[in-house]
């Protein structure tokens, strides 16, 4: 079968997008040219925590390429977006054969920014829309993930029915946090599954922006209920390479129990503690002052 070209879809190289340097992240949290890039400025720990947020399995089907291409272009022609520059369209084929189409505002130092991503399957059906916003005043990024009927999720974001919202992810800018190490930093990420329930990811970094602790809170915000709390502490070797981690899971309705850390070190070293300070003593690679 001959594969026909996409008439309206064009491909643009993204290799000239300047990546945020560690120094920029240290002082501003994000570079101007990458404020809306998912996961920018986050450590491997926080990236791993968000890995499954937007993940979906691929669809296997017999494909009529001409029909699927026409369907994609027809959907794009009806799209209502807050991104004004439709010439910013960037198209990429995903590893599973699906198609990602992105529109985005031009970044500058002072303005709010918007990005619109549409994910199409191999048949040309719109499977997901992710609308991202950057607030220049607060340095906060918010991602809205929509799924549902195509004619509803291609509307203006403010007009999309609430039942199409699958997840909302809020990423706050770095703030100073000096409880463990001088010039430490904290970053908070909130994942909302509905208007009441959310998971809060609180990541703590040392002065080198190495993540040394991740706390995950599963909570009902409206009723002020904490269901579970999972804590990760990360260890590094003297050369800065990742050495392992410790995990502590606390169930809210059994707070009277003693919860030890389960330790998983790459070199197989065994240690056990229910308190982080004791864990630092047993294996100094966990102490953020040492890396």
N, C-alpha and C positions, 0 to 999 in steps of 0.2 A: 504494500500500500504506500502510495506517495504521500509524504507529509507536506501539507500546504503551509505557506508562511502566514504569520499573523499580520493581517492588514494594518491594524491600528496600533498594535503593540510594538514598541521599540525597545531595544536593549541599550543600556548605558553602562559604562564601566564605573565601578565604585572604588577602583584601586587608588584614586587620588584623595579619598577621604582621609583626612589627617586624624590619626589615633590620639587620644588623650594621653599625655605623658604622666608619669607618676608624680612629678612635681606639680602639674596642673591639678591633678586629683587631690593632692595634699592641701592646696590652698583654696580651690574653688569647688571641688567635688566633680565637676565635669568640664570638658573643653567646650568652647562655643560651637564648634562644628559637629559635636557628637552628643548634644544634650539629650536627644531622644533615643539614642542607641540602647537597646535592651541590654542590661547587665554592665554597662560601662562603669568603671570605677569600683565595681564590686569584686570581692575576693572570690577564689574558687569555692569557698564555703558557702557564700550567699548565692553564687551561681548554681551550685548543686542544689541548694534548697528550693530554687525556683525552676529546676529543670523540667518538672512534669506539669507545670501550670497550663501550658497551651498544647500539650502533646496529644495527638490523636492517631489511631492506626490507619494505615493506607487502605484504599478501596481497590479490590481486584475486579475488573470488568473489561469486556470487549470495547475497544475504543474506536469511534469514528472521529478522526482528527479534525476534519473540516467542520463537522457539526460542533465539536467542542470549542474550536477556535472562534467560530461565529457566536457561540453562546457567551464566551468570555467577553468579547468585544461589545455585544449587545448589553450585557450587564454593566460594563464600564461606562457606556454611553448614557446610562440612566443614573449613575452614581451621583448622590448629593453629598458633598464633602465640605468641611470647614477649611480645607486646604485650597487656597485660591489658585495656585500655580499648577495647572494640569500638565504643563510641559515638564514637570519634575518627575514624571512617571519613570519608575525603575522596575524592570522585570527580571525575575530570576527563577530558574527551575530548581525545585527542591530535590533532595536525595530520593524521595519516594515517588518522584515523577509529577508531583503537584506543581502548581504555578503560584508564585508570589508576585503581586503587583503592589507597588508602593508609591504614594504621593507624599511630599513633605514640603514644609515651608523652608525658605532659606534662612540659615542660622545667622544671628548677629548678637551683639553683646547685650542688648537691652530688651528685646521684644519677647513676648510669649511665642511659643512654637507649637505646631500641630503636625502630626504624622498620621497617615491613613494606610493601613495594610489590608489587602484582600487576598485570601487564600482560596484557590480553585483546585478541585480534584481533576483527575485525568479526563473526566467526561465533560469538563467545563462548568460544573456546578459550583456555586459559591458555598464554601463550607464554613468559612470563618471570616470575621472582620475584626481587626484590632485598631482601635482609635487611641492615639497617644497624645498627651498634652504636656507642655512644659511651662510652668509658672515662673516667670523671670523674677518676680518679687520674692517668692519663698524658695526658689530653686527646687521645687518639688515636681516630680514626674508622675503622671497617672496614666495607666493603661486600662482601657475598657475592652473586654473580649466579648463579641456578640456572635450568637448562632441562632438560626431560625429561618423563616421564610425569606427568600431573596428579596422580594418586593418590600419587605419591612426593614431588613438590616442595611439596605442601600439608601435609606432615607438620611436626612440630616441627623447627626448624632443626637441632637436634642429631641428629635421626633421618633427615635427608635423605641418601640414598646419595651417596658421594663422587664417583661418576661423573656426577652431575647438576650439580656445581659447575663453572661455566664460567670464572669469574674471581673472584679476591679482590683487592680494592683497599684498601691501608692508607694513611691520610693522617695524618702526624704533625703535632704542633703546631709553631708557629714556635719556633726556637731562635736565640740570638744568634750572629752570624757577622760578625766585624769585620775580615776579611782585606783587603777592598777599601775599605770606607767605615766610619766610626764609626757605631755603633748599627745596623749591618746585620743582616739576618735571613735565615734559611734555613728552607725547608720541604721535607720529603721525602715522596714518594708512591711506593708500591711496588705494581706490578700483577703478580699471580701468575697464570700460565696452567696450571701444575701445581705439585706440591710442590717441584720443583727449579728450574724456570725462572721468571725474573721480569724485568721491566723496572723500573729505578729511575729516578725523575724527581727530580732535585735542583734546586730553584729558589732563586736568591739574589736578595735585595731590598736596595735602599738604605734609608736612614732614612725616606723617604717612602712606603715599601712599593711602589715601582715595581720590577718584575722586571727585572734587568739581565743575568741569565745563567740558562740552563737546560741541565743536563747529563742525557742519557738513556743509561743503561747497560743493555745487554742481556746478562744473565749467568746462569750456572748456579751457584746458591748452594752446592749440595751439593759439587760438584767444584771450586769456586772458579775457574770459567772465565769470562773476560770475552770475549764474542763481538765486540761492536761498541760504539763510544762516539760519540754525536752531541752536539755542543755548539752552542748558540745564544747569541749575545750581542745585546742589544737596544739601540737608540739612540733618544734622545728630543730634541726641539727645546727651545729655551730656555723656551717656554711650556708645556712638559710634554706636548705631543702626541707620538704615536709617529712616529718618523722612518724606521725600517727595522730590518733585522737582518742578522747575519752567521752563517753556518752552516759548521761544520767536522765532517766525518765521518771517523772513524778506524776502520779495520778491524784487528782485534786481531792477525791473523797477518801483517800487513804494517806493523808498528810502525816499521820502519827507514825508511819512506818519509816524505817531507815533505808534510804536509797543510795546504794553504792554506785560509783562510776564503773562502767564496763570499758576497759582499756584495750585499744587495738593499735599496737605499735608495729611498724614495718619490719623491725628487727626481731620481733617476737618477745620483747621484754615484758614481764608480767609485773603489774602493780595494782593496788586496790585502795580506794579511799572513798569516804562519803563526803569529804570536804575538799574544796579546791586547794586550799593552802597546804593540806597534807599531800595532795597530789603533786604540788610543786616541789615539796621536799623529797618525795620518793623518786621523782624524775624531773630534774631541773629544766629539761627541754620543754616542759609545759609553761614555765614561767615567762611571761611576755617581756620581762626586763632583760632576758638573756638572748633575745633575737631581734 
